[in-house]
Structure formats: C-alpha cells, structure tokens
Amino acid sequence: MARTKVQTASYERESRRDGGLAGTLRGMVQGRVIAPGDAGYDQARTVFYGGFDRRPAAIVRVAGTEDVVRVVSLARDKGLELAIRSGGHSTAGHSVSDGGIVLDLGDMKELRIDVDGRTAWAETGLTAGEYTDAAGAHGLATGFGDTGSVGIGGITLGGGVGYLARKYGLTIDDLLAAEVVTADGQIRQVDAETHPDLFWAIRGGGGNFGVATRFRFRLHELDRAYGGMLILPATPEVIASFIAEADAAPEELSGIANVMAAPPMPFLPAELHGQLIVMAIMLYAGTPEAGERALAPFRSLATPLADMLQPMRYPELYQPEEGEYHPTAVSHTMFVDRIDRSGAEIIVEYLRSSDASMRVAQLRVLGGAVARVPVEATAFAHRQEPIMVNLAAFYDGPEERAVRQAWVDAFGEALRQGSSAAYVNFMGDEGRARVRDAYPGETWDRLGAIKARYDPDNLFRLNQNIPPGERIPG
C-alpha cells in the first residue's frame, strides 16, 4: 500500500545516508536523474500551466522502457508518490509530484514510420507536433489535439479530440497497440488480442493502468488540406449560425470556435482588441478546392475580421509555442446538445460580464467518425455527445482565482442542458464526482475492475484517479 507522507519523509532521511534517493536512482537507470540543488532542477519540475510549485525528491529522465520498469518498481516498493510526465500539460498539475518521483518520458522520442503499411511505432516522449511533422514529411497523419507541444502519451490515453476527429475519429480510434509497464513492473504488449481488457482501458481511461512507453498508430494519407484561422465578430447570430454550419459541414471539416475577447494580435486593428470575437481554427482534410467550398458558408456569416484560410499542409496547423508561457487558469469542460440563439446569448452575456485578461468559451462540434464507434468499444464514453464546450478564464493570484472559478462555475451551470459528462483531458483537480462524470455508469465499473487487476494498490494515482474496484473474474 502507499506510504504516508511521514513514512515517505522517513525513507528519504534514511536513504540520504547512502547517497539519497537520487543516488539510488542514478545507480539503477541509464537516463538522467535530477535532484534538488542540481542544475536544471527548477526547469525540470516546471509544467506547462502556472500555479504549481511542487518539489519532487527526484526527476528521472528515463532513457528507455527498462528504466521505466526500474523507477516504477522502486516507487512501488518504497511507497513513493509517482508522477508520470509526457508533455507536462495536465491542467491539474498531475505531471509533477511534491516529495515523490517524476518519471519524465521526454527523452523517449523514437519514431518508426512504416510508410507502405500506414502505421507508426512512437515512443511517448514525443510531442504531437514532433510526430505530426515527421509523419507529414511522408504525406501521412494521425489526429491528436490542437496544441503541438502536448505529449502524445497523455492526450492519447485520455481520448484525443482534434482537427481530424470528424473524419478519422479520436486519437484512440487510430491506436492499434501499445507497450505498457504495469505496477508489477511487467512490460506488457497490448492490443485487441493480447490483454484486451487493458487495451480497452487505456483508450480513454487515462494514466490509471500503467506507464505507456510506446504506441502503434494507424496513419492516414493527408498531404494537402485547407484550413487555418478565421476571425468573425461574436454576435449571438454568428455564434449560433457557426455551430449550425459546423454540424451540417462535410465530415472532412473539423475545427474549434473560440468565442473570446480579442487579444492584441498584430493583424487585428487596435480598436478590436478586447472586443468579443469568434476565433475559429478549421481544417478540411481533403483537397483545397473542396475545402474552399466547405468553408465558404463560414466566411459568409459576417464580414471576416481576419481570414487566413488557405491551402496548407496539415502540420502547419500547429502554431509555434511561446517558450516560457505558463498561464494560470480555471476551466470547466462539458458537453451540450445544441448551441442555438439562446445558448449563444448566454455565451456573449457571460464573456461580457468578466474582466479577466483572457476568457473563452471553446466550442467543438463532434459527430462524424467519433460517433460511429460504439460507446462500449473504448473507455471514452461520450461518443454520442454532439458538442464539446470548454470554458476558461485566466487569473492572477489566489484571491482572483476564486472570483474566476465562481464565474466559470456559473457559466457552466447557465449552459448546462442536462448532461454532466466531462472530457478527462480537460479536467482540473475537481474531485472524484467529476471523475465519475468522465466515466459514467458501466464504464466506471469496468475501469475499476481492470484497475484492481493491474494496479490493486493504486500506485498510479496521480491522475484523474479511478480507484481499484471489485475485480471481475477472468
């Protein structure tokens, strides 16, 4: 069972006499071990989102799967908290431990692309952008999310909703196999035939079941496409019409509509900064000619404030990240059946009522290939939900955080249409009830049983946690 903080502290004091935890790890692994006081420690413990000041006892930049086995086994045997980091984008800060071990996969970036077979084996330290660039060199693609710096480990395990969702489904719908190190230190090769229960669970169940070290993905031919950014004025009419057009569009078209206060982007006139806009990022996964036709209805909703839609290669959609950008934000993820005129008016009203430097209602129309996969086929349980909504506001300091959180909570309640469903990859530290919203009904029970089989002591608990349930025989 997991040790208490007192037990962990006692272990660390004892271990310091023979070189400490870091010394023990350095004698075990091929990768780099970073401890407090080492050069680069503060950078290594920093995650994408600000507001987390956790100090792990050691950070292990593992060199390969055998290193992962050793770190997992040590953490299990010594009762140490274990954080798993791929890209470090957990909104709840799960990518870093306070007093335990961070197992950082960031140096595991091997990618083997079978161009003829349209598959790829990818280590989970790769980012979505790195994978996409490499696959794109062959005119191939696997769909991930909307941010290139996200690690493929975390986004895949949670589901993966991005610019190819309506055409090709979620990231997990292109996951063919995986290599997973489970809590007992075993390296398991999993697919639909081998450990099928574990394969089902890691397709949406998050990092609850082990450390995924490699994925085998399906690749799709996608050389030329059409898309980019389209900015429109954010009126209720435009917002509601945009969602209606997105729902009626060909499945080749996926995108995100960010209804937000316009940031000071250089291509927008100064008088528009701070005004409400719809900043849409769109991709048509097909010929540029067909894409231009599919996007014409969106251009005609209002006179565009900026129109950057054009023929492009798919990897171009991932914009470069700002190097030291660590936003502090609160958020709420949900699903709704519709965004009609009434819903659009609520969005405009709430965004106008806040003075947060950045506040946004992010709208994604789903359907298409996402909805054609049976609900019970994977641990992602929201196949039939038509629209995903993510609400967020930036804050400065703990007092302002409470104000922003109250605003986000009220906003979500105003938009709620009955469903409490949540997408696990966009959840913060919101408690067990919200985790159950991500895995409703039989999905929760099945995941708990698989957890009991592969991680009965809940070693992998620094995540949107599914505790071990009653194990199902077999």
Secondary structure in CASP SS format (residue, H / E / C, confidence):
PFRMAT SS
TARGET T0000
AUTHOR 0000-0000-0000
METHOD secondary structure of the structure
MODEL  1
M C 1.00
A C 1.00
R C 1.00
T C 1.00
K H 1.00
V H 1.00
Q H 1.00
T H 1.00
A H 1.00
S H 1.00
Y H 1.00
E H 1.00
R H 1.00
E H 1.00
S H 1.00
R H 1.00
R C 1.00
D C 1.00
G C 1.00
G H 1.00
L H 1.00
A H 1.00
G H 1.00
T H 1.00
L H 1.00
R H 1.00
G C 1.00
M C 1.00
V C 1.00
Q C 1.00
G C 1.00
R E 1.00
V E 1.00
I E 1.00
A C 1.00
P C 1.00
G C 1.00
D C 1.00
A C 1.00
G C 1.00
Y H 1.00
D H 1.00
Q H 1.00
A H 1.00
R H 1.00
T C 1.00
V C 1.00
F C 1.00
Y C 1.00
G C 1.00
G C 1.00
F C 1.00
D C 1.00
R C 1.00
R C 1.00
P C 1.00
A C 1.00
A E 1.00
I E 1.00
V E 1.00
R E 1.00
V C 1.00
A C 1.00
G C 1.00
T H 1.00
E H 1.00
D H 1.00
V H 1.00
V H 1.00
R H 1.00
V H 1.00
V H 1.00
S H 1.00
L H 1.00
A H 1.00
R H 1.00
D H 1.00
K H 1.00
G C 1.00
L C 1.00
E C 1.00
L E 1.00
A E 1.00
I E 1.00
R E 1.00
S C 1.00
G C 1.00
G C 1.00
H C 1.00
S C 1.00
T C 1.00
A C 1.00
G C 1.00
H C 1.00
S C 1.00
V C 1.00
S C 1.00
D C 1.00
G C 1.00
G C 1.00
I E 1.00
V E 1.00
L E 1.00
D E 1.00
L C 1.00
G C 1.00
D C 1.00
M C 1.00
K C 1.00
E C 1.00
L E 1.00
R E 1.00
I E 1.00
D E 1.00
V C 1.00
D C 1.00
G C 1.00
R C 1.00
T E 1.00
A E 1.00
W E 1.00
A E 1.00
E E 1.00
T C 1.00
G C 1.00
L C 1.00
T E 1.00
A H 1.00
G H 1.00
E H 1.00
Y H 1.00
T H 1.00
D H 1.00
A H 1.00
A H 1.00
G H 1.00
A C 1.00
H C 1.00
G C 1.00
L E 1.00
A E 1.00
T C 1.00
G C 1.00
F C 1.00
G C 1.00
D C 1.00
T C 1.00
G C 1.00
S C 1.00
V C 1.00
G E 1.00
I H 1.00
G H 1.00
G H 1.00
I H 1.00
T H 1.00
L H 1.00
G H 1.00
G C 1.00
G C 1.00
V C 1.00
G C 1.00
Y C 1.00
L C 1.00
A H 1.00
R H 1.00
K H 1.00
Y H 1.00
G C 1.00
L C 1.00
T H 1.00
I H 1.00
D H 1.00
D H 1.00
L E 1.00
L E 1.00
A E 1.00
A E 1.00
E E 1.00
V E 1.00
V E 1.00
T C 1.00
A C 1.00
D C 1.00
G C 1.00
Q C 1.00
I E 1.00
R E 1.00
Q E 1.00
V E 1.00
D E 1.00
A C 1.00
E C 1.00
T C 1.00
H C 1.00
P H 1.00
D H 1.00
L H 1.00
F H 1.00
W H 1.00
A H 1.00
I H 1.00
R C 1.00
G C 1.00
G C 1.00
G C 1.00
G C 1.00
N C 1.00
F C 1.00
G C 1.00
V E 1.00
A E 1.00
T E 1.00
R E 1.00
F E 1.00
R E 1.00
F E 1.00
R E 1.00
L C 1.00
H E 1.00
E E 1.00
L C 1.00
D C 1.00
R C 1.00
A E 1.00
Y E 1.00
G E 1.00
G E 1.00
M E 1.00
L E 1.00
I E 1.00
L E 1.00
P E 1.00
A C 1.00
T C 1.00
P H 1.00
E H 1.00
V H 1.00
I H 1.00
A H 1.00
S H 1.00
F H 1.00
I H 1.00
A H 1.00
E H 1.00
A H 1.00
D H 1.00
A H 1.00
A C 1.00
P C 1.00
E C 1.00
E C 1.00
L E 1.00
S E 1.00
G E 1.00
I E 1.00
A E 1.00
N E 1.00
V E 1.00
M E 1.00
A E 1.00
A C 1.00
P C 1.00
P C 1.00
M C 1.00
P C 1.00
F C 1.00
L C 1.00
P C 1.00
A H 1.00
E H 1.00
L H 1.00
H C 1.00
G C 1.00
Q C 1.00
L E 1.00
I E 1.00
V E 1.00
M E 1.00
A E 1.00
I E 1.00
M E 1.00
L E 1.00
Y E 1.00
A C 1.00
G C 1.00
T C 1.00
P H 1.00
E H 1.00
A H 1.00
G H 1.00
E H 1.00
R H 1.00
A H 1.00
L H 1.00
A H 1.00
P H 1.00
F H 1.00
R H 1.00
S C 1.00
L C 1.00
A C 1.00
T C 1.00
P C 1.00
L C 1.00
A E 1.00
D E 1.00
M C 1.00
L C 1.00
Q E 1.00
P E 1.00
M E 1.00
R C 1.00
Y H 1.00
P H 1.00
E H 1.00
L H 1.00
Y C 1.00
Q C 1.00
P C 1.00
E C 1.00
E C 1.00
G C 1.00
E C 1.00
Y C 1.00
H C 1.00
P C 1.00
T C 1.00
A E 1.00
V E 1.00
S E 1.00
H E 1.00
T E 1.00
M E 1.00
F E 1.00
V E 1.00
D C 1.00
R C 1.00
I C 1.00
D C 1.00
R H 1.00
S H 1.00
G H 1.00
A H 1.00
E H 1.00
I H 1.00
I H 1.00
V H 1.00
E H 1.00
Y H 1.00
L H 1.00
R H 1.00
S H 1.00
S C 1.00
D C 1.00
A C 1.00
S C 1.00
M C 1.00
R E 1.00
V E 1.00
A E 1.00
Q E 1.00
L E 1.00
R E 1.00
V E 1.00
L C 1.00
G C 1.00
G C 1.00
A H 1.00
V H 1.00
A H 1.00
R H 1.00
V C 1.00
P C 1.00
V H 1.00
E H 1.00
A H 1.00
T C 1.00
A C 1.00
F C 1.00
A C 1.00
H C 1.00
R C 1.00
Q C 1.00
E C 1.00
P C 1.00
I E 1.00
M E 1.00
V E 1.00
N E 1.00
L E 1.00
A E 1.00
A E 1.00
F E 1.00
Y C 1.00
D C 1.00
G H 1.00
P H 1.00
E H 1.00
E H 1.00
R H 1.00
A H 1.00
V H 1.00
R H 1.00
Q H 1.00
A H 1.00
W H 1.00
V H 1.00
D H 1.00
A H 1.00
F H 1.00
G H 1.00
E H 1.00
A H 1.00
L H 1.00
R C 1.00
Q C 1.00
G C 1.00
S C 1.00
S C 1.00
A C 1.00
A C 1.00
Y C 1.00
V H 1.00
N H 1.00
F H 1.00
M C 1.00
G C 1.00
D C 1.00
E C 1.00
G C 1.00
R H 1.00
A H 1.00
R H 1.00
V H 1.00
R H 1.00
D H 1.00
A H 1.00
Y C 1.00
P C 1.00
G C 1.00
E H 1.00
T H 1.00
W H 1.00
D H 1.00
R H 1.00
L H 1.00
G H 1.00
A H 1.00
I H 1.00
K H 1.00
A H 1.00
R H 1.00
Y H 1.00
D C 1.00
P C 1.00
D C 1.00
N C 1.00
L C 1.00
F C 1.00
R C 1.00
L C 1.00
N C 1.00
Q C 1.00
N C 1.00
I C 1.00
P C 1.00
P C 1.00
G C 1.00
E C 1.00
R C 1.00
I C 1.00
P C 1.00
G C 1.00
END
